Amino acid sequence: MARRRYQQGEVFLRGKYPPKWIGRYREDVVEENGTVRRVRHSIVLGKKSELPTKRLAQRRLELSLARINAPEYRPGRVATVAEFADRWKPEVLAQRKPSTVRASIAHLRCHILPQLGRLKLDELGRERQQGFVTMLSQKVSRKSVENIMGTLSSMITTARKWGYVAEPVKIGDLVLPDGGVKLEARFFTPEQVRHILRLAEEPFRTMFYILAMTGIRAGELLGLKVEDVDFERRLLFIRRSVNRGNVQSVKSKASQRPLPLPNALAEILKKHLRTWRENPERWLFTNSRIRPFSADKVVTFKLWPILDQLKIPRCGFHAFRHFHSTMLLELGAAPQVAQAQMRHSDPRITLEVYSHVIGESHRIAVDKVAELLDPIGPKQDCSGEWIQ
């Protein structure tokens, strides 16, 4: 059904501190039974300080009405958030990674559906989205708010593609809670890693060696197969990941890069393969059911007892990854090399998140600057070469 009427909408001021221009217009929507219903929408066009005259506010409203006034416009479909979620989960969410499915279902069950489930998609405007963010910020961390809104955004994006009337979720237009003081991620020192490897039993000692010597992720470790180890070319191929026993693709395309296999690790893996228990899938490490291990169980029952014995605060497998990246930079590897080894798409992640130790050259340079200002210490002649 093509557009039957052209509208200019209504513009008026609301509020006092500060006053805002509000735009109001109507739109046809298609109900579940196929009937067409005309609904009224209200949107904030901007503050009066931004749009001094009503004419300017009207012109901004015209931008929103361009879609409805276009000759090719067709009425959109409507449904409640809960109704659309029931269609989105089997059609779209089911195609995602198991870890993404599990997280998204938790977001829907615990937050999105209890708060927004009864609302129609066309009622979930920017103001309600901001209210939802504000409510979430009182219960969960900023990172969790971003993840929950990411799930909602993915669902709303699909709804719009399917012809439903819904306003997109633009994270950049929403005011998110302050991140607070971010705790530094746990990482091991070289001495701690040596003690952990000394106390670990096989095959977990070999697993810890791989994590510490390559910096791969826990799921990538558990997803290794025998053919992923190329002794001739000294390469370790990362082709898949395992999450709670479920095989899935790796985190990103960058994560699929093969990694150099250190000689020391090659010898450790050759020794492991001499006692390796053969299995149909040819997993490098398997549990008693001939299935890949669960990272959580290995951490809980194999890593934590060792950390408790060594009086090291408990942490997960990711501490080995932080250790490896930090040692690369500490021992003089170029940032580009560290980025390639960690397989980050952005080098800033490697430098800002995965480097913890103050290198000796860094410390020496800072000490030299401090000596120039030390009122009682010796002064260096700084007229010559600059600090390298």
N, C-alpha and C positions, 0 to 999 in steps of 0.2 A: 504494500500500500504506500503510495508516494505521499509526499508532504501535501497537505490540503490547505494550510494556512501559514502566513508569515507573521512573525511576532517580533516586537521590539523589547518586550519585557518591561519591568518596572524598577526604578532606582530610587532609593531613599536613604536617609541618614539614620543611624541607630547608635545609641550610647552617647556618653559625654566625655569620658576620660580614657582614650581619645575617641572622638566620634568616627564611625566607620561607614563607608558606603556599602549598602546591601543591594544586591541584584536579585530580582525574583522573576521566574519564568515558568512556563508549563511545558510538559513533555508527554508524549504518548508512550505507554508501555504495554507489553503483551503479557496478560496473566497466564497462569498455568493451564486454564481451561480454554485458552485461545482468544478470549475477549480482550479488547483494547481499552485501557483505562488511562485517563489523563491525570497526571500528578503535577504538583507544584514544587519547585525547587527554589531554595534560597542560598546564595553564595556571597561570601565576603569579597568585595572588589578591591578594597584597600582603605587606608586611613585618609581622612580629609586633608591631612597635611601632605599626602602624596598626590591626591587628586583634588585640587582646590575647588573645581566647579563640577556641577552635576553633569555637564556635557562630557567632561573627560571620563567620569564614571560610566556614563552611558556607552561611550566608545569602548571601554574595557568589557562591558557586558556583551557588546556586539561580537567580540571575539569568541565568547562562550556560546553565543547563539548561532554562530556560523555553521556549526555542525547540524543543528536542528533545522535551520532555514535552508540548508543545501537541497537542491532538487533531488539528489539521490538518497536523501534521508529515509530511513525506515524505522518504525517503532521498535524499541529494544525489549528484550524479555526481562522478567523480574522473578526473583525468588528470594527466600530468606537465606541468611548466611549458613544456617544449619542445613537447609535443603540443598544448597549448592555444594556444601562440603561433602555430603553423601554421594554426589555425582563425581566430584573432583578426586576423591580418594581412590576409587577403583580405576578411573580412566586416566588420571595424570600421575598422582602420587605413587601409584603402584609401579610406575616405570622408573622411579628414582632408586638410588642406592638404598640398601637396607638400613644403613645408619640414618640417612635422611628421612626415610619413612618413619622410623621409630621416633625421631625427634619431632617431626611435624605432627604426628598423631598425639604426642604428649602436649604439644602447644595447643592443638585443637581441644583436647579433652580438658585440660587444666585451666586454660585462659580464654581462648577465642570463643568457643561455643557457650560457656557459662555467661560471658559478658555481652556477646554480640549475636548469639545464635538466632534470637527471635527477630532481629532487625532485617528488613529487606535490604538487598544489596544497594539499591538506589538511595537508601537512607544513611549509608555509611560514608558520609562526606568528610571533608577535612577536619571539621570541628569535632565530630565524633571520634575520628581517628586520634586527634590530639588528646581528647578525654581518655581514650583507652590507654594511650602511652602514659599519661599522668597516673592513671590507676595502677598500671604495671610497675611504674618506677617506685611505688610504695611497697612493693612486694618482692621484686627481683632486681638483680644487678643490671647495669646498662647493657652489658653484653647479652644477657638473656632477653632484654627488651628488643634489642636489634634482631636477635634470632626469631623471636615470636612475630615481630612485624615483618620479617622476611618471609615467613610462612604465609601470613595474611596477604602480603603483596603478591606472592606467587599465585595464590588462589584467585585474587581479584583480577590479576592480569589474564588468567585463563578465562574468567567469566566475561571479560570485555571482548576477548577474541571470539567467544562463542555467541556474542550478540546480546549479552545481558547489560542492563543499564547499571553502571557502577563507576565511581570516581577512583582513579588509580591511587595507590599508596606510594607517595613520594617521600622517602625517608628524609631527604634533604630539606623538605618543607616543614618537618615536624620538629618540635623542641624536645630533645632527648635529655634524660637525667645526666647529671655530671658523673663522669667516670670514677671520681674519687681517687684515692691513692692506690695505684696499681702495684700489687706485690710482685717482687722479682721471681721469675720462674726458678724452680729448683734445678740444680745441676751438680754433678759430681766433680770432685778434684781428681787428678791422676792417681793420687795415693788411695783415695776411696775406691776408685774403679779397680785398682790392683787387689785390694782386700776383698772386694765383692767377687771378683773372678777366682780368687784363691779358695773362697768358701763355697762357691756354687757347685752343685752336682751336675753331671751330664744328664740330658742334653742341654740343660739350661745354661751351663757355662759357655757352651758354643754359641747359644743364642745371645748371651750378653756380650760375647766377643764381637759378634757381627754388629750389634747395635753400637758398641763403643768405637769400633774401627771403621764403620761406614756412615753412621749417623742416620740410617734409614728409620722410617716410622715403624711402630709396633705392628700395625696391620700388614705392612709390606714384608716385615720379617716372617710373620706367620703365614703369608701367602707364597713364600718361596718354594719352588720345586727343584728337583735335582738338576733338570736341564737348564735352570736359570743360572747355574754356576758354570762359567766357561774358563776352565783351567788353562787352556792353550793361549787364549788371548788375554787372560787375567782380567775378566770382566764379570760383573754381577748384574744380571738383568732384573729390573723391577717391572713386572707385567701385571700384577694383580694385588689385591689387598683382602684381608680377612677381618671381618668385624663380627664378633660373637658367634663364630662358626660359619658365618655367611660370606661367601666369596663375592667380591664386588670389584669394580674398577678402581684404579688408584685415584688419588686426590685430584690431580689435574694432568694435562698433557705434559707439562714440564716434569712431572714425577715419573714419567716413563723412560727417562734417560738412563742408559746403562752406566754403572759406576765402576771405577777401577777396583780391582781385587788385590789388596795388598798381599805380598808374598807370605807374610806371617799368617794372615787369615786363610790363605790358600792351603797352607800346611795343616791348619786346625780343621778345616773343612774336609780335607782328605782323610784325616784321622777319624772324623765323625762318620764319614761314608763307609769306613771299614766295618763299623758296627751298626750302620743304618738299617732300620727295620723297613723292609720293602712293603709298599702299599700300592693299590691300583692307581691312585691319582698321582703317585710319586711325589707326595709332599715331603719336604726336607725335614720337617718336625711334625710329629703326630702324637695324639694322646692315646689312652688305652683303647679307645673306640676307633682307632685308625682315622681320626679326623683332626683337622688343624686345632691347635690349642686356642683357648679363649685368653686374650691378653689380661683381662681382669683377674682370672684365676691364677695365672702364672705370677702376676704381681703380688696377689694376696698370699699365696701359699709358698712361693719360691723366692721372691725378691724381698718382701717385707721381713720375714724371719732373719735374713742375713743383715738387713739394715738395722733391725732391732739389736742383733748381736754386736754390731759395730757401733751402736749408739749414733746412727745417722738418721736424721728425720725421714719419715716415710715419704715416698714419692713414687711416681710411675715410670714407665719405660722412657717417657719423653726426656727425662733427666739425662739419659745417655746421648740423646740427640743434641741437647744443649751442650753437653760436655764436648762432643766431637766438633761442633761448630766453633766453640770457644777456643779449643786447642788449635784448630786450623789457623785462626787469626793470631793467636798468641805465638805460634811458631813461625809466623811470617808469611803465610799464604796470602796472596792478593785477594781483595774482596770479590773479584770476579770468579776466582777459583773456589772460594768458599760458597758463593752463590750457586755455582754449577754443582758442587758436591751435595749441597742441601736441597737442590732442585727447586729454588724459589723463583717465581716469576719476577719479583721485585727485589733488587739487592738491598733495599732498605730494611727488609724483613730480617735478612741475615745479620746486618750490622746493628740494628736497633733491638732486636728481640733475642738473638741467639749468641751475642758476645757479652760475656759477663766479667771476665778477668781483665784487670788493668795490666797491659803488657809492660815489660821492663823498659822498652824504648819509650813508651808513653810516660812512664814514671820518671825516667831520667830527664826527659824534655821539660816536664812540669817542675822538677827539682831545680833545673837550671834557671827557669824564670823566677822561682821563689828566691834563689840565692841573690839575684840582682836587687831584691828589696829587703833582704835580711839585714836589720840594723846592727847586728853584732857578728854576723858571719863574714867569711871572706868574700870579696868582690871579684868577679871574673871580668876580664876585658872583653866586652861585647862588641868592640869595634871591628872585630875580624869576622870569622865565619858565623853564619846563622845556625841555630839549632837544627840538626838534621833529624 
